[in-house]
């Protein structure tokens, strides 16, 4: 499957100035607006934080509807999703998988988020490495999916 024509345009770099960066003990930290704590700024964390800024500033989602890096149990294994946005009924609406910019998004990336979604059953999945972003709508009844041209902005 070629993903080239499935990418959507999300300019995450325009949110870079929104990040609260601090330095201590030779390390760079970013303040997570959801977890309300400083996190070591690794490449994947940068993508996660830029996506959080995008969701908070450019969509109708409220920060109270967003969870970041929460544990879920899938079969006998504990996993941790990157971002979930819940709808007004407090059920997962949008599941997001973040990768570092140097990680190529491929079938295994979609397989990973699909496994997480077996537990969460979100109708929308987003995968991004900060450079390439994809959004898929899942039809759980027909067990099919469709690539979208943009990320849903509200419920």
Rosetta constraint file for C-alpha pairs under 8 A:
AtomPair CA 2 CA 6 HARMONIC 7.95 0.50
AtomPair CA 3 CA 7 HARMONIC 6.66 0.50
AtomPair CA 3 CA 106 HARMONIC 7.95 0.50
AtomPair CA 6 CA 134 HARMONIC 6.61 0.50
AtomPair CA 6 CA 147 HARMONIC 6.42 0.50
AtomPair CA 6 CA 148 HARMONIC 7.59 0.50
AtomPair CA 6 CA 149 HARMONIC 7.42 0.50
AtomPair CA 7 CA 132 HARMONIC 6.23 0.50
AtomPair CA 7 CA 133 HARMONIC 5.60 0.50
AtomPair CA 7 CA 134 HARMONIC 5.12 0.50
AtomPair CA 7 CA 135 HARMONIC 7.94 0.50
AtomPair CA 7 CA 149 HARMONIC 7.49 0.50
AtomPair CA 8 CA 132 HARMONIC 7.49 0.50
AtomPair CA 8 CA 133 HARMONIC 5.71 0.50
AtomPair CA 8 CA 134 HARMONIC 5.77 0.50
AtomPair CA 8 CA 135 HARMONIC 7.42 0.50
AtomPair CA 8 CA 148 HARMONIC 7.80 0.50
AtomPair CA 8 CA 149 HARMONIC 5.54 0.50
AtomPair CA 8 CA 150 HARMONIC 5.83 0.50
AtomPair CA 9 CA 133 HARMONIC 7.20 0.50
AtomPair CA 9 CA 150 HARMONIC 7.43 0.50
AtomPair CA 10 CA 133 HARMONIC 6.97 0.50
AtomPair CA 12 CA 16 HARMONIC 7.31 0.50
AtomPair CA 12 CA 50 HARMONIC 5.76 0.50
AtomPair CA 12 CA 51 HARMONIC 6.74 0.50
AtomPair CA 12 CA 54 HARMONIC 6.89 0.50
AtomPair CA 12 CA 130 HARMONIC 6.56 0.50
AtomPair CA 13 CA 50 HARMONIC 7.34 0.50
AtomPair CA 15 CA 19 HARMONIC 7.19 0.50
AtomPair CA 15 CA 50 HARMONIC 6.00 0.50
AtomPair CA 15 CA 53 HARMONIC 6.21 0.50
AtomPair CA 15 CA 54 HARMONIC 6.79 0.50
AtomPair CA 16 CA 50 HARMONIC 6.60 0.50
AtomPair CA 18 CA 53 HARMONIC 7.07 0.50
AtomPair CA 19 CA 30 HARMONIC 6.66 0.50
AtomPair CA 19 CA 31 HARMONIC 7.14 0.50
AtomPair CA 19 CA 49 HARMONIC 7.43 0.50
AtomPair CA 19 CA 50 HARMONIC 7.61 0.50
AtomPair CA 19 CA 53 HARMONIC 7.83 0.50
AtomPair CA 20 CA 30 HARMONIC 5.53 0.50
AtomPair CA 20 CA 31 HARMONIC 5.39 0.50
AtomPair CA 21 CA 28 HARMONIC 6.98 0.50
AtomPair CA 21 CA 29 HARMONIC 5.64 0.50
AtomPair CA 21 CA 30 HARMONIC 4.60 0.50
AtomPair CA 21 CA 31 HARMONIC 6.63 0.50
AtomPair CA 22 CA 28 HARMONIC 5.95 0.50
AtomPair CA 22 CA 29 HARMONIC 5.16 0.50
AtomPair CA 22 CA 30 HARMONIC 6.35 0.50
AtomPair CA 23 CA 27 HARMONIC 5.64 0.50
AtomPair CA 23 CA 28 HARMONIC 4.67 0.50
AtomPair CA 23 CA 29 HARMONIC 5.97 0.50
AtomPair CA 24 CA 28 HARMONIC 6.69 0.50
AtomPair CA 24 CA 29 HARMONIC 7.71 0.50
AtomPair CA 27 CA 40 HARMONIC 7.04 0.50
AtomPair CA 28 CA 40 HARMONIC 5.93 0.50
AtomPair CA 28 CA 41 HARMONIC 5.59 0.50
AtomPair CA 29 CA 38 HARMONIC 5.70 0.50
AtomPair CA 29 CA 39 HARMONIC 5.25 0.50
AtomPair CA 29 CA 40 HARMONIC 4.42 0.50
AtomPair CA 29 CA 41 HARMONIC 4.99 0.50
AtomPair CA 30 CA 38 HARMONIC 5.33 0.50
AtomPair CA 30 CA 39 HARMONIC 5.35 0.50
AtomPair CA 30 CA 40 HARMONIC 6.42 0.50
AtomPair CA 30 CA 41 HARMONIC 5.78 0.50
AtomPair CA 31 CA 36 HARMONIC 6.59 0.50
AtomPair CA 31 CA 37 HARMONIC 5.51 0.50
AtomPair CA 31 CA 38 HARMONIC 4.32 0.50
AtomPair CA 31 CA 39 HARMONIC 6.26 0.50
AtomPair CA 32 CA 36 HARMONIC 5.28 0.50
AtomPair CA 32 CA 37 HARMONIC 5.58 0.50
AtomPair CA 32 CA 38 HARMONIC 6.09 0.50
AtomPair CA 32 CA 39 HARMONIC 6.73 0.50
AtomPair CA 32 CA 49 HARMONIC 6.78 0.50
AtomPair CA 33 CA 37 HARMONIC 7.54 0.50
AtomPair CA 33 CA 52 HARMONIC 7.85 0.50
AtomPair CA 34 CA 63 HARMONIC 6.57 0.50
AtomPair CA 34 CA 64 HARMONIC 7.88 0.50
AtomPair CA 34 CA 66 HARMONIC 7.12 0.50
AtomPair CA 34 CA 67 HARMONIC 6.98 0.50
AtomPair CA 34 CA 68 HARMONIC 6.94 0.50
AtomPair CA 35 CA 68 HARMONIC 7.04 0.50
AtomPair CA 39 CA 45 HARMONIC 7.95 0.50
AtomPair CA 40 CA 45 HARMONIC 7.73 0.50
AtomPair CA 41 CA 45 HARMONIC 5.71 0.50
AtomPair CA 41 CA 46 HARMONIC 6.17 0.50
AtomPair CA 42 CA 46 HARMONIC 6.25 0.50
AtomPair CA 43 CA 47 HARMONIC 6.67 0.50
AtomPair CA 43 CA 99 HARMONIC 7.99 0.50
AtomPair CA 43 CA 100 HARMONIC 4.94 0.50
AtomPair CA 43 CA 101 HARMONIC 6.75 0.50
AtomPair CA 44 CA 48 HARMONIC 6.30 0.50
AtomPair CA 44 CA 98 HARMONIC 6.33 0.50
AtomPair CA 44 CA 99 HARMONIC 5.14 0.50
AtomPair CA 44 CA 100 HARMONIC 3.99 0.50
AtomPair CA 44 CA 101 HARMONIC 7.19 0.50
AtomPair CA 44 CA 129 HARMONIC 7.51 0.50
AtomPair CA 45 CA 49 HARMONIC 6.04 0.50
AtomPair CA 45 CA 100 HARMONIC 7.67 0.50
AtomPair CA 46 CA 50 HARMONIC 6.11 0.50
AtomPair CA 46 CA 100 HARMONIC 7.89 0.50
AtomPair CA 47 CA 51 HARMONIC 6.15 0.50
AtomPair CA 47 CA 98 HARMONIC 6.36 0.50
AtomPair CA 47 CA 99 HARMONIC 7.02 0.50
AtomPair CA 47 CA 100 HARMONIC 6.65 0.50
AtomPair CA 47 CA 101 HARMONIC 7.57 0.50
AtomPair CA 47 CA 128 HARMONIC 7.63 0.50
AtomPair CA 47 CA 129 HARMONIC 6.39 0.50
AtomPair CA 47 CA 130 HARMONIC 5.27 0.50
AtomPair CA 48 CA 52 HARMONIC 6.20 0.50
AtomPair CA 48 CA 82 HARMONIC 7.32 0.50
AtomPair CA 48 CA 83 HARMONIC 7.83 0.50
AtomPair CA 48 CA 98 HARMONIC 5.89 0.50
AtomPair CA 49 CA 53 HARMONIC 6.25 0.50
AtomPair CA 50 CA 54 HARMONIC 6.22 0.50
AtomPair CA 50 CA 130 HARMONIC 7.96 0.50
AtomPair CA 51 CA 55 HARMONIC 6.16 0.50
AtomPair CA 52 CA 56 HARMONIC 6.08 0.50
AtomPair CA 53 CA 57 HARMONIC 5.79 0.50
AtomPair CA 53 CA 58 HARMONIC 7.87 0.50
AtomPair CA 54 CA 58 HARMONIC 5.32 0.50
AtomPair CA 54 CA 59 HARMONIC 7.20 0.50
AtomPair CA 55 CA 59 HARMONIC 5.30 0.50
AtomPair CA 55 CA 60 HARMONIC 7.76 0.50
AtomPair CA 55 CA 61 HARMONIC 6.39 0.50
AtomPair CA 56 CA 60 HARMONIC 7.57 0.50
AtomPair CA 56 CA 61 HARMONIC 6.30 0.50
AtomPair CA 56 CA 62 HARMONIC 6.30 0.50
AtomPair CA 56 CA 63 HARMONIC 6.13 0.50
AtomPair CA 58 CA 153 HARMONIC 7.79 0.50
AtomPair CA 59 CA 153 HARMONIC 4.73 0.50
AtomPair CA 59 CA 154 HARMONIC 6.55 0.50
AtomPair CA 60 CA 153 HARMONIC 5.86 0.50
AtomPair CA 60 CA 154 HARMONIC 5.20 0.50
AtomPair CA 61 CA 65 HARMONIC 6.75 0.50
AtomPair CA 61 CA 66 HARMONIC 7.99 0.50
AtomPair CA 61 CA 85 HARMONIC 7.71 0.50
AtomPair CA 61 CA 153 HARMONIC 7.24 0.50
AtomPair CA 61 CA 154 HARMONIC 6.14 0.50
AtomPair CA 62 CA 66 HARMONIC 7.23 0.50
AtomPair CA 65 CA 85 HARMONIC 5.49 0.50
AtomPair CA 65 CA 86 HARMONIC 5.09 0.50
AtomPair CA 65 CA 87 HARMONIC 6.93 0.50
AtomPair CA 65 CA 90 HARMONIC 7.76 0.50
AtomPair CA 66 CA 83 HARMONIC 6.95 0.50
AtomPair CA 66 CA 84 HARMONIC 5.74 0.50
AtomPair CA 66 CA 85 HARMONIC 4.50 0.50
AtomPair CA 66 CA 86 HARMONIC 6.37 0.50
AtomPair CA 67 CA 83 HARMONIC 5.71 0.50
AtomPair CA 67 CA 84 HARMONIC 5.30 0.50
AtomPair CA 67 CA 85 HARMONIC 6.50 0.50
AtomPair CA 68 CA 81 HARMONIC 7.24 0.50
AtomPair CA 68 CA 82 HARMONIC 5.51 0.50
AtomPair CA 68 CA 83 HARMONIC 4.61 0.50
AtomPair CA 68 CA 84 HARMONIC 6.63 0.50
AtomPair CA 69 CA 80 HARMONIC 5.54 0.50
AtomPair CA 69 CA 81 HARMONIC 5.15 0.50
AtomPair CA 69 CA 82 HARMONIC 4.63 0.50
AtomPair CA 69 CA 83 HARMONIC 6.25 0.50
AtomPair CA 70 CA 80 HARMONIC 5.31 0.50
AtomPair CA 70 CA 81 HARMONIC 5.82 0.50
AtomPair CA 70 CA 82 HARMONIC 7.32 0.50
AtomPair CA 71 CA 78 HARMONIC 6.45 0.50
AtomPair CA 71 CA 79 HARMONIC 5.55 0.50
AtomPair CA 71 CA 80 HARMONIC 4.33 0.50
AtomPair CA 71 CA 81 HARMONIC 6.68 0.50
AtomPair CA 72 CA 78 HARMONIC 5.76 0.50
AtomPair CA 72 CA 79 HARMONIC 5.32 0.50
AtomPair CA 72 CA 80 HARMONIC 5.92 0.50
AtomPair CA 72 CA 81 HARMONIC 7.37 0.50
AtomPair CA 72 CA 116 HARMONIC 7.99 0.50
AtomPair CA 72 CA 119 HARMONIC 7.81 0.50
AtomPair CA 73 CA 77 HARMONIC 5.62 0.50
AtomPair CA 73 CA 78 HARMONIC 4.52 0.50
AtomPair CA 73 CA 79 HARMONIC 6.07 0.50
AtomPair CA 73 CA 119 HARMONIC 7.92 0.50
AtomPair CA 74 CA 78 HARMONIC 6.30 0.50
AtomPair CA 74 CA 79 HARMONIC 6.97 0.50
AtomPair CA 74 CA 115 HARMONIC 7.86 0.50
AtomPair CA 74 CA 116 HARMONIC 7.37 0.50
AtomPair CA 74 CA 119 HARMONIC 6.70 0.50
AtomPair CA 79 CA 116 HARMONIC 7.85 0.50
AtomPair CA 81 CA 95 HARMONIC 7.95 0.50
AtomPair CA 81 CA 96 HARMONIC 7.61 0.50
AtomPair CA 81 CA 97 HARMONIC 6.99 0.50
AtomPair CA 81 CA 116 HARMONIC 7.05 0.50
AtomPair CA 82 CA 95 HARMONIC 7.91 0.50
AtomPair CA 82 CA 96 HARMONIC 6.05 0.50
AtomPair CA 82 CA 97 HARMONIC 5.50 0.50
AtomPair CA 82 CA 98 HARMONIC 6.37 0.50
AtomPair CA 83 CA 95 HARMONIC 5.98 0.50
AtomPair CA 83 CA 96 HARMONIC 4.97 0.50
AtomPair CA 83 CA 97 HARMONIC 6.84 0.50
AtomPair CA 84 CA 92 HARMONIC 6.44 0.50
AtomPair CA 84 CA 93 HARMONIC 7.33 0.50
AtomPair CA 84 CA 94 HARMONIC 5.64 0.50
AtomPair CA 84 CA 95 HARMONIC 4.62 0.50
AtomPair CA 84 CA 96 HARMONIC 6.17 0.50
AtomPair CA 85 CA 92 HARMONIC 6.03 0.50
AtomPair CA 85 CA 93 HARMONIC 5.66 0.50
AtomPair CA 85 CA 94 HARMONIC 5.06 0.50
AtomPair CA 85 CA 95 HARMONIC 6.60 0.50
AtomPair CA 86 CA 90 HARMONIC 5.15 0.50
AtomPair CA 86 CA 91 HARMONIC 5.25 0.50
AtomPair CA 86 CA 92 HARMONIC 4.44 0.50
AtomPair CA 86 CA 93 HARMONIC 5.04 0.50
AtomPair CA 86 CA 94 HARMONIC 6.90 0.50
AtomPair CA 87 CA 91 HARMONIC 5.71 0.50
AtomPair CA 87 CA 92 HARMONIC 6.38 0.50
AtomPair CA 87 CA 93 HARMONIC 5.53 0.50
AtomPair CA 87 CA 155 HARMONIC 6.61 0.50
AtomPair CA 91 CA 122 HARMONIC 7.72 0.50
AtomPair CA 92 CA 120 HARMONIC 6.23 0.50
AtomPair CA 92 CA 121 HARMONIC 6.79 0.50
AtomPair CA 92 CA 122 HARMONIC 4.89 0.50
AtomPair CA 92 CA 123 HARMONIC 7.79 0.50
AtomPair CA 93 CA 122 HARMONIC 4.81 0.50
AtomPair CA 93 CA 123 HARMONIC 5.81 0.50
AtomPair CA 93 CA 124 HARMONIC 6.24 0.50
AtomPair CA 93 CA 155 HARMONIC 7.86 0.50
AtomPair CA 94 CA 122 HARMONIC 5.60 0.50
AtomPair CA 94 CA 123 HARMONIC 6.59 0.50
AtomPair CA 94 CA 124 HARMONIC 4.75 0.50
AtomPair CA 94 CA 125 HARMONIC 5.66 0.50
AtomPair CA 94 CA 126 HARMONIC 7.24 0.50
AtomPair CA 95 CA 113 HARMONIC 7.81 0.50
AtomPair CA 95 CA 117 HARMONIC 7.40 0.50
AtomPair CA 95 CA 122 HARMONIC 6.23 0.50
AtomPair CA 95 CA 124 HARMONIC 6.36 0.50
AtomPair CA 95 CA 125 HARMONIC 4.88 0.50
AtomPair CA 95 CA 126 HARMONIC 6.21 0.50
AtomPair CA 96 CA 113 HARMONIC 7.73 0.50
AtomPair CA 96 CA 125 HARMONIC 5.86 0.50
AtomPair CA 96 CA 126 HARMONIC 4.63 0.50
AtomPair CA 96 CA 127 HARMONIC 5.79 0.50
AtomPair CA 96 CA 128 HARMONIC 7.83 0.50
AtomPair CA 97 CA 113 HARMONIC 6.33 0.50
AtomPair CA 97 CA 125 HARMONIC 7.93 0.50
AtomPair CA 97 CA 126 HARMONIC 6.28 0.50
AtomPair CA 97 CA 127 HARMONIC 4.85 0.50
AtomPair CA 97 CA 128 HARMONIC 6.52 0.50
AtomPair CA 98 CA 127 HARMONIC 6.08 0.50
AtomPair CA 98 CA 128 HARMONIC 5.23 0.50
AtomPair CA 98 CA 129 HARMONIC 5.79 0.50
AtomPair CA 98 CA 130 HARMONIC 7.92 0.50
AtomPair CA 99 CA 103 HARMONIC 6.13 0.50
AtomPair CA 99 CA 105 HARMONIC 7.88 0.50
AtomPair CA 99 CA 127 HARMONIC 7.85 0.50
AtomPair CA 99 CA 128 HARMONIC 6.16 0.50
AtomPair CA 99 CA 129 HARMONIC 4.46 0.50
AtomPair CA 99 CA 130 HARMONIC 7.61 0.50
AtomPair CA 100 CA 129 HARMONIC 5.24 0.50
AtomPair CA 100 CA 130 HARMONIC 7.31 0.50
AtomPair CA 101 CA 129 HARMONIC 4.69 0.50
AtomPair CA 101 CA 130 HARMONIC 5.73 0.50
AtomPair CA 101 CA 131 HARMONIC 6.30 0.50
AtomPair CA 102 CA 129 HARMONIC 7.56 0.50
AtomPair CA 103 CA 129 HARMONIC 6.77 0.50
AtomPair CA 104 CA 129 HARMONIC 7.53 0.50
AtomPair CA 105 CA 109 HARMONIC 5.81 0.50
AtomPair CA 105 CA 110 HARMONIC 7.90 0.50
AtomPair CA 105 CA 127 HARMONIC 7.78 0.50
AtomPair CA 105 CA 128 HARMONIC 7.54 0.50
AtomPair CA 105 CA 129 HARMONIC 7.17 0.50
AtomPair CA 105 CA 132 HARMONIC 7.64 0.50
AtomPair CA 106 CA 110 HARMONIC 6.73 0.50
AtomPair CA 107 CA 111 HARMONIC 6.07 0.50
AtomPair CA 108 CA 112 HARMONIC 6.08 0.50
AtomPair CA 109 CA 113 HARMONIC 6.54 0.50
AtomPair CA 109 CA 127 HARMONIC 7.69 0.50
AtomPair CA 110 CA 114 HARMONIC 6.01 0.50
AtomPair CA 110 CA 127 HARMONIC 7.48 0.50
AtomPair CA 111 CA 115 HARMONIC 6.24 0.50
AtomPair CA 112 CA 116 HARMONIC 6.58 0.50
AtomPair CA 113 CA 117 HARMONIC 6.08 0.50
AtomPair CA 113 CA 125 HARMONIC 7.53 0.50
AtomPair CA 113 CA 127 HARMONIC 7.95 0.50
AtomPair CA 114 CA 118 HARMONIC 6.31 0.50
AtomPair CA 115 CA 119 HARMONIC 7.40 0.50
AtomPair CA 116 CA 120 HARMONIC 6.57 0.50
AtomPair CA 117 CA 121 HARMONIC 5.05 0.50
AtomPair CA 117 CA 122 HARMONIC 6.28 0.50
AtomPair CA 121 CA 140 HARMONIC 7.67 0.50
AtomPair CA 122 CA 138 HARMONIC 7.63 0.50
AtomPair CA 123 CA 137 HARMONIC 5.73 0.50
AtomPair CA 123 CA 138 HARMONIC 4.93 0.50
AtomPair CA 123 CA 139 HARMONIC 6.80 0.50
AtomPair CA 123 CA 140 HARMONIC 7.56 0.50
AtomPair CA 124 CA 135 HARMONIC 6.99 0.50
AtomPair CA 124 CA 136 HARMONIC 5.68 0.50
AtomPair CA 124 CA 137 HARMONIC 4.61 0.50
AtomPair CA 124 CA 138 HARMONIC 5.93 0.50
AtomPair CA 125 CA 135 HARMONIC 5.62 0.50
AtomPair CA 125 CA 136 HARMONIC 5.16 0.50
AtomPair CA 125 CA 137 HARMONIC 6.50 0.50
AtomPair CA 125 CA 138 HARMONIC 7.55 0.50
AtomPair CA 126 CA 133 HARMONIC 7.11 0.50
AtomPair CA 126 CA 134 HARMONIC 5.60 0.50
AtomPair CA 126 CA 135 HARMONIC 4.45 0.50
AtomPair CA 126 CA 136 HARMONIC 6.47 0.50
AtomPair CA 126 CA 151 HARMONIC 7.60 0.50
AtomPair CA 127 CA 133 HARMONIC 5.71 0.50
AtomPair CA 127 CA 134 HARMONIC 5.30 0.50
AtomPair CA 127 CA 135 HARMONIC 6.58 0.50
AtomPair CA 128 CA 132 HARMONIC 5.63 0.50
AtomPair CA 128 CA 133 HARMONIC 4.22 0.50
AtomPair CA 128 CA 134 HARMONIC 6.40 0.50
AtomPair CA 129 CA 133 HARMONIC 6.68 0.50
AtomPair CA 134 CA 147 HARMONIC 7.36 0.50
AtomPair CA 134 CA 148 HARMONIC 7.64 0.50
AtomPair CA 135 CA 147 HARMONIC 5.87 0.50
AtomPair CA 135 CA 148 HARMONIC 5.50 0.50
AtomPair CA 135 CA 149 HARMONIC 7.34 0.50
AtomPair CA 135 CA 150 HARMONIC 6.71 0.50
AtomPair CA 135 CA 151 HARMONIC 5.97 0.50
AtomPair CA 136 CA 145 HARMONIC 6.39 0.50
AtomPair CA 136 CA 146 HARMONIC 5.50 0.50
AtomPair CA 136 CA 147 HARMONIC 4.42 0.50
AtomPair CA 136 CA 148 HARMONIC 5.65 0.50
AtomPair CA 137 CA 145 HARMONIC 5.52 0.50
AtomPair CA 137 CA 146 HARMONIC 5.30 0.50
AtomPair CA 137 CA 147 HARMONIC 6.39 0.50
AtomPair CA 137 CA 148 HARMONIC 6.80 0.50
AtomPair CA 138 CA 143 HARMONIC 7.32 0.50
AtomPair CA 138 CA 144 HARMONIC 6.11 0.50
AtomPair CA 138 CA 145 HARMONIC 4.50 0.50
AtomPair CA 138 CA 146 HARMONIC 6.73 0.50
AtomPair CA 139 CA 143 HARMONIC 5.60 0.50
AtomPair CA 139 CA 144 HARMONIC 5.27 0.50
AtomPair CA 139 CA 145 HARMONIC 5.84 0.50
AtomPair CA 140 CA 144 HARMONIC 6.88 0.50
